[in-house]
Amino acid sequence: MSEDIITSDDIKRASNMPPLGPHYFSSRRFAEDVMKDVEVTFFEPALKKFSDDIYSAVLQKVEDWLASDSEANVQGHIWRTVDQIVCGILSGEQWVMDRYALGSKHDCAKAREAIARHIPKELQDARIADLEDEINRLKDTIMYLRMR
């Protein structure tokens, strides 16, 4: 006759733990018997591949998101900076005027020439000074060429 699946020992152990019942101890004993010859290293290659695939997928998504987010932040900063400068020009903010219209670092003479009709006296005075400088340079060039 075949061996009983649920043994008297299973029933005895379950008497102290009614929620589990004898079938828990029977199935536990069966699982331990089946797995006693299975080595954990059998699963290692599959688990390694699984974890590598997950890591690669997550890494790619995170890299894509970080790059996209960083690009959007840089673009947004540039966009807001240009908007702020344009608004400063249109509203006549002093720092913008000093830097882009009245200063000497950029080609402010061209800027003054282009917007002279829209800006108060300071810009007109700077434009006149630019033209006077140009006249003096031209006079010097004429004198130099005549003396040659």
PEHU-V598739 format. One record per backbone hydrogen bond with DSSP energy under -1.0 kcal/mol. CO is the residue of the C=O (numbers start at 1). NH is the residue of the N-H. E is the energy in kcal/mol with one decimal. If there is no record, write none. Layout:
CO | NH | E
CO | NH | E
//
This chain:
7 | 11 | -1.9
8 | 12 | -2.4
9 | 13 | -2.6
10 | 14 | -2.0
11 | 15 | -1.1
14 | 17 | -1.0
17 | 20 | -1.3
17 | 21 | -1.5
22 | 26 | -2.1
23 | 27 | -2.7
24 | 28 | -2.3
25 | 29 | -2.1
26 | 30 | -2.3
27 | 31 | -2.6
28 | 32 | -2.4
29 | 33 | -1.9
30 | 34 | -2.4
31 | 35 | -2.4
39 | 42 | -1.8
40 | 43 | -1.8
43 | 47 | -2.7
44 | 48 | -2.9
45 | 49 | -2.4
46 | 50 | -2.5
47 | 51 | -2.8
48 | 52 | -2.6
49 | 53 | -2.7
50 | 54 | -2.3
51 | 55 | -2.7
52 | 56 | -2.7
53 | 57 | -2.4
54 | 58 | -2.8
55 | 59 | -3.0
56 | 60 | -2.5
57 | 61 | -2.1
58 | 62 | -2.7
59 | 63 | -2.9
60 | 64 | -2.7
61 | 65 | -2.6
62 | 66 | -3.0
63 | 67 | -2.6
64 | 68 | -2.6
65 | 69 | -3.0
66 | 70 | -2.7
67 | 71 | -2.7
68 | 72 | -2.4
69 | 73 | -2.3
70 | 74 | -2.7
71 | 75 | -2.9
72 | 76 | -2.6
73 | 77 | -2.3
74 | 78 | -2.5
75 | 79 | -2.8
76 | 80 | -2.7
77 | 81 | -2.3
78 | 82 | -2.6
79 | 83 | -2.5
80 | 84 | -2.4
81 | 85 | -2.3
82 | 86 | -2.8
83 | 87 | -2.8
84 | 88 | -2.1
85 | 89 | -2.5
86 | 90 | -2.7
87 | 91 | -2.1
88 | 92 | -1.0
88 | 93 | -2.1
93 | 97 | -2.3
94 | 98 | -3.2
95 | 99 | -1.8
96 | 100 | -3.1
97 | 101 | -2.0
97 | 102 | -3.6
106 | 108 | -2.8
107 | 111 | -1.3
108 | 112 | -3.3
109 | 113 | -2.3
110 | 114 | -2.3
111 | 115 | -2.0
112 | 116 | -1.0
115 | 118 | -1.9
120 | 123 | -1.1
120 | 124 | -1.4
121 | 125 | -2.9
122 | 126 | -2.0
123 | 127 | -2.7
124 | 128 | -2.4
125 | 129 | -2.3
126 | 130 | -2.3
127 | 131 | -2.4
128 | 132 | -2.6
129 | 133 | -2.5
130 | 134 | -2.3
131 | 135 | -2.5
132 | 136 | -2.5
133 | 137 | -2.4
134 | 138 | -2.5
135 | 139 | -2.7
136 | 140 | -2.5
137 | 141 | -2.3
138 | 142 | -2.7
139 | 143 | -2.7
140 | 144 | -2.6
141 | 145 | -2.7
142 | 146 | -2.2
143 | 147 | -1.9
//
